């Protein structure tokens, strides 16, 4: 008898839309504004299924559009709640198109939206927790907390980069002609919010506002290039307040900066009522990246922009900073595990995304299914997971120590040598912030060159976001200009490793260590699995003694106080 298929996620919404001429632009391609409306509608329905009450769009994360969609093709949208926090929840959206004639399917984009549940008179509603069932849902549920953290620090990342970046002064175009004044690209439009533009609460659909913003941004981009631009990416939409039926929405757009093959358009939406004397309310702001494609589908070279003095120069510099952040993020996210070097260069602009990638990689490994128990010795259990070219290890045990104390001890790599004989010395190179540190580690292990190995490691730690979450300490190699490879050592790399610590009671924790073997390490692993497992278990037993010893030291110090 065939095994029953897994139950469908109760928050999942599937929407299919046939692209008609009324949905398209002059090229017969689906308007991005129309797609944003469909995405927002599907995501809102999913959020309301979980909340059981009306929900409003709070934000939409960055969206990257991979392909355009033509008349006659079908847009398939799948949305489901990844995680519920207190009164907000993250909804994951996957968009693809289907060609009914050829049967071809292709991914368009992936998006994450945050919705807030609203009770009577706009009061906040406490949401019930979500229980993920499949491996994919468990991974998304776990990483949702990291994405939420990244949203909260995004503005600080930009400010930090701007304070460190030199002021850009070059305003000449690449062909030597004068730059285009940004003022010539300015667009202002007004829309009256009517009942068809609003939801069942009378608030303007978030998707409708995003569509109007995309429209004025496209006009601004067209005024710079005198062509029909294609939207490639949208940086996070953040809704600062609602608007209602009867409001007037003022939409403003201007080209902030133009690079060789792309341009950034800044766009904002403000609302006011029937009385013009009432001050306008800032509803939303976003930044959209456009390209102009030639007949072969390749991006054309664009003229440069001459910013307006004052705010225009500020927007010009911020656009350059955002571009650097996007490129750094793309590099971090797209870095293939099979490529060497595995280490990613660390700097201020990508620190948030490296930290996110570090913790997310470990959480993804933790949520994997099909771990196989290969050894159990007293309280220590060792598991392996084989995937493609990778072999991962998990070693776990229960320890009579509070989870928060174990977290504090294990997150400080300077004390690792006290229980791990492979560590000779550890130097704290940089305290990035309260949660991220960079260490230079010298190992006792000799390489095939008969030299000790050294590592530059980013350690990222996280406290539980909600009940049931573990304490997390994630490690990965990075490249640091102040610590280049030395002839005295063989530079080693760690791809993904770290600790997860779950509280079992006030005095007991489950401590698990994960390590994903790098490709260069696999030959040793496959020829020495028995010796390696014995080595891991012995090291973990030493770790337990270290935790218990320092737990007692802490009790003695507290008694002395």
N, C-alpha and C positions, 0 to 999 in steps of 0.2 A: 504494500500500500504506500502510495506517495505521501511524503510528509506534508502536512498542511503549510500553506504559505503564511508568512508572518502577518499579523494583524496590521491593517493600515493605520498610520498615524492619524488620530482623530482630529488633529489641527490641519491636516494636509488639504490644500485646495488646488485643483487642477483646472486651468482655463485654456481653451483653445479658441483662437480668433482667426478668421479668414481675412487676409489683407485685401481690402477693396480700394478702388480708386480714390474714394473720399478720405482714406487714411494716409494717403501718400503725398510726397512732394512732387515737384516738376519732373523729377527723374523717374517717377514711378516707384520710388522706394518708400518704405514705411517711415512716416515722420517719427523722429525720436520722441517728440512731445506726446504723440499718441501712444507709443510704447510705454512711456513713463506713466501715463494714466492707467493703462492695463496692469502694469506692475504694481502700482499703488493699490489698485482695487483688489487684486488677488491677495496681496499681503495683508490688507485690512480685514478681509473676510477670514483669513487664517487666524489673525490676532483675536478677532471677535469670537471665533469658535472656542478658543481657549479661555478667554476672559468671561464670556457669557454676558457681555455688556458692550456698549459703544466704545470704540477705540479711535484715537487720533494719531496721525503720523508725527513723530517727534524729530526723526532724522532719517536720512538715507545715506549710507556709506558711499565711498567712491565707486563709480561704475565705469568699466572699460568695455567698449563695444567692439566686438571682434569682426562682425560682418554686417552688411546691410541686408534688408529683406524686401523682396519685390512683390508686386501685385500678383495675387493668385496663390501665394504661399501661405502657409498656416503658421501662426505663432503659438507655441506651446509654453505655458507658464505654470510652474509648480512652486507653491509657497507653503512653508510650514514653520511653526514656531520652534526655534532651536532651544531657547531657554527663557524662563520667566524669572524676573528679579522681584523687587517689592511691588511696584506699580507699573513697571515697564517690562517689555519683552522684546527679544530679538527674533525677527522673522527672516529666514533665509529664502531667497528667490532664485530659481534657475530658469533661464529663458533660452529656448532653442527654436529653430524654424524647421519646417517640414515641407518638402516639395512633393505635392500630391502626384505629379506625373512620374517623376523619377524615383520617388520613395526616399530621397536623400534627407538625412537629418544632420543638423549642424548647430553647435553651441553659439549663442549670441552674446550672452553676458551672465554674470552671477552677481547678485546684489544682496545686501543686508540692510534691513530697515528696522528702526526702533519705533515701537508703538506704545502709547500710554493708555491704560484703561481709565475710563471716566464714569463716575457715578452721577447721581442726581446733582444738578446745578454745577457740574464740572468738578465735583469732588473726586479725589483719587481713590482707587480701589486696590486693595491688597490682593495680589494674584496667588492662585494656588501653584505649587511647584509642578514642574514638568518631569515626568519619568521617561527618559529615553530608552528605547528597546533595542534597536539594531546597533551594530558597530558604528555605522556612519552617524547615527543620531547621537551616540555617546561621545564621539569625537567632536561634533559640532556643539553639543551641550557644554563640553569642557572648555573648548576654545572660545566660546561666546564671552566668557568672563575676561579673556585677554583682549578681545576686540573692544569690549566696553571700556577697559582700562585705556586702550590706545585712543579711543575717541576723546576721553577726558583730558589727555595730555597733548593732543594734536596742536592746539594753539600755542602752548608753551614751547613745543618743538620749533615752530616757525619763528617765534620771538627770539629763541636762543640762537638760531641760525642767522637771523638778521643782524644780531649784535656782533657776530663773529665774521660776517661776510663783508668784503670791501665794497664800497659804493661803486655802482656801475655808471660810467660816464659816457661811453661810446654811443653816439646817436646817429652815426652815418649808416646808410644802407650799404649792402654788400657790393652793389655795382657803382658806388660813388655818388649817386644822386641823393637828394635831400630825403630825410626820413619823413614818414607820413605823420602829421600831427594827430595825436590820439583824439583830440576834440572832434575831428572829422568822422570818427567812428561812433560817436555818442548817439544812443537811441533812448527815447522815452516814450512810453505808451501807457494808456490807461484802459482798464477793463472793468465793467460793471458786473458784479457777482449776481447771477440770476439763479433761480431754483435748480435748473439742470446742472449747475456747476457745484452744487452743495450736496452733502450727505444727508442722512436721515435725521441728523441733529441740527441741520441748518448751517453747519460750518463748511467752508469751502474745501473741496477735495484737495488733499495734498498733491495728488497727481495732476490736478488741473492747474494748480499754481506752478508746479514744475514745468508743465507744458508751455504755459505762457512765458515763463522765464527762458526756456529753450528757444522760443520764437524770437524774442528780442535779441538774445545773444547771437543767433544766426544772422540777423540783420546787421548787427555791429560787425561781425566777422566779415560779412560780404562787402561792407563799405571799405574795409582795408584792402582786400585782395581783388575786388571787382570781379568776383567769380562766385560760384555756389560752393560753400565750404561743407565739409563732412565732419560731424561731431564724433570725436574719438573717445573722450573721457569726460566725466563730470566728477568734480571733487565734492565732498560731503555737503548735502543739503541739511541745514539745521533750522527747524521751525521754531521761531522765538515766541510766537503767539498765534491765536486763531484769527480768522476773518469770517464774516457771516454774509448771508444773502443781503443785498442792499449796499454792501461796502463797495468802494471804488479801490481797485488795486492799481497802484502806479508802479510800472516795471521799468527799470533803468539798466542799461548795459553800455559797456565801453571796452575796447581792446586795451588790456593792461600792458601787454608786452608781446612782441612777435619774435620768434626764434627762427632758425634757418628754415625748418619745414613745418612748424606749428605755431599757433598763437593762443594766448590765454585771454578769454573774455570774462570780465567780472560782471555779475548781474545781481540786482537786489530787487525785492518786492516790498512795497510799503502800502498800508491800508488806511483809509479814512472814511468817515461816514458821509451822510448827506451834507452836513455842515462843513464848508471848506475851512472855517476858522479853527476847527479842532485839529490838533497836531497829528501828524501821520504816525502810524505805528509800524515799526520795522518788523516785517513778517519773516523774511528769509533772505539769505545771501548764498551765492554759489559761484564756483569758478569752473568754466568749461573750456576744454582744449579742442581746437578745430584744426583740420588740415585741408588743403586743396589738392585734389587728385587729378593727375593728367589722364590722357586717354589710355595709358597702360596701367592705370591704377596706382601710380607712384606719387608720393607727395611732392608738390612743387615748392620751389624756393619762394619765400615771402619777403616783402619789404619790411624794413624795421620801423619801429614806432618811436616818435618823439613825445615823451610824456609831458603832461602839463606840470608847471611848477607846483611845489607843495604836495598835495595829496596824490597827484598823478605820478610824481617821482617815487613816492612811498609805494604805490601800487605796482609800479614798474619793478622795483627791487624785490617786493614780496613775490611777484610772479616768477622771478628768477630763482628765488629760494624754494618756492613750491615745485618748480621744475626739477631742481636738484633732489628734493625729497622724493619726488615720484620716481626718478631714475634710480636713486639708491634703493628705494623700496622694491622696484622691479628687479634689480640685481639680486637683492637678498632673497626674494620670494622665488625667483626663477633659477637660482643656483642649483645645479643638478648634483645629487649625492654621489654619482659615479665619476664626477669630474674632479681632478686634482689640480690645484689645491682646494681643499674643502673649506679652508678658512676664508672668511669674508673680511675685507678691510673695515675697520671700525673708525667712525668719526662722529662728530656731533649731529650731523644731518640724518644719519641712519640709525642712531642709537636706539630710538623707540622701536623701529622695525626689527632690528637685530634681537632686541630683548623679546619682542613679541614672537619672532620666529624661533628663538631658543626655547621658550616655554611651550609654545604650541607644538613644536616637534616632539618634545617629551610627552606632553599630554596626549598627542596622537598615538604615540607608541604605547602608552599606558592603556588606552581604550581598545587596543587591538584584541581580537579574539584569537582562538587557536593556540594559546600558549601551552606548551607540553612540559609536564613535570619530569625532570631528568634525574634529580637527586634530592633526597631528604635525609638530613642528618640532625637528629634531635629537633631543635626548634627552627633550623634553617632549611628553607626550601628553595630549590633552584629550578627555573623554567627556561626554556628556549623557544624562540619563534623564528622560523625560516620563511623569508619572503624574498622572491627574486634572487638577487645576488647578496642579500644581507642576512646576517644571523644576529639576533638580538638576545640578550640575557636579562633575566629578572631574578633577583635574589631577595627573599623577604623573610621576616621574622617578627615576632611580638616581643616587645621590650617593656619592662616596668619603668617607664619614664613618661612624663607628660609630653604630648605631641609638640607643644610650643617650645619646650626645652630642647627636645631632640632637634627640632628645626633650627634653633639658634646655634647649636653645637655643630651640626653637619653643614650649615651654610657658610661657615668660616673655613676656607681652604687652608688658612695658615695653621690650623690644628690637625689637618689631615694626616701628617706624618706621625702623629701620636698613635694611630691605629692602622694605617696603611703603609706597609713596609716598602711599597713601590715609590713612595714620595720621599725625596731627599730634602727638598727645601721649597718653600712657597713664599713669594714676595707679592704684597698688595701693590700693584702698579698704579691703579686708578680707582678711586671711589666715585663711580659715575653718579649715583644717587643712593637713596636708602635701600633700593631693591637690586641694584646692579653693581657688580664689582669686576675689575679685570685683574687677573693674577698672572704672574710668571712662575711656572712650576718646573722644577728640575727633578727628573725621575731617577731612581736607582737602576732602572732597567737599561741594559746596554743594547744598542742597535746592532744591526749586521755590520756596521762600520766600526764596531767595538768602541763606541762613544756613548756617553749618557744621553738620554733624550730630554728635550725641554719642550714646553708647551706654553702658549699664551691663551688663557682661557677666560671667557666671559661667564661669570656665575650670576644667574638671575633667580631671585627668590620671590615667592608669592605666598601670602597668607590666604586662608580659605575665603572665598567670596561669599559662600553661604554654607549652611549646615550640610554635611555630607561631602564637602570638598576636602581634598587633602592639602597639607602644606607641601609646597613644591620648591625644589632647588634644582635648577637646570644648568648644565654645562655644555659649552661648545667652543671650538677654537675660533679665534679671530686673528686678524693681522694688525699689528700696531707698529707705526713708523718708529717709535722710540725703542722698540725691542725687535730688531730684525734678526733673522737666522744668523747664528754664530758658528764659526768653524770648530768651536769647542764642543758643540752639541749637535745631535741629529734632531732637527725640528720635527716633532710629532704632531698629530692632529686627532682631535676627538670630534666625532660628528654629532652625536646625540647621547647624552648620559645624564644621570642625576637621581635625586631622591624624591619619593613621594611618601608622606607620613600621614596616616589616618588615625585620629583619636579613637581608641576602643573603649576607654573609660577615662576618668580624670587622671589616673596614674599609669595607664597602659596605652601603648601605641603600636600600630603595625607599621614597620619601617621597610620600605622596598627600594632597592637600587636597580636602575635600568641602565643598560649599556648596549648601544647599537654598534657592532663592529664595523670599522671602516674597511674598504676593499683591500687595502694593503695589509690588513691584519688577518684576513680570512685564511690565508695559507697556513699560518701558525695555528689558527683555531681548529681547522679541519684535521690537522695532524696530531693535535694534542687536546682533544675535548675532555678526556678523563682528567688529565693533569690540570687543565684550566678550571674545571668545575671544582676540583679539590682546592685550588688556589683561591677561587672566589669565596668558597664557604669558609675557609680559614680566615680570610681577610674580614669577612662579615662577622665572624665570631669575635674577632679582635675589636670590631666596631661596637658590638654589644657591650663588651667590657669597658670600652672607652665611655660610652653613654652612661652606664651604671656608675662608674667611678666619678664622673663629673656631676651626676645627679646627686650623689652623696656629698661631694664637695660643696655643692650649692646649699644643701640642707645644713651642713656644719656652719657655713658662713652666715646663713640666716639666723641660726641659733646664737651665734656669737654677737649678732647685732641686737 
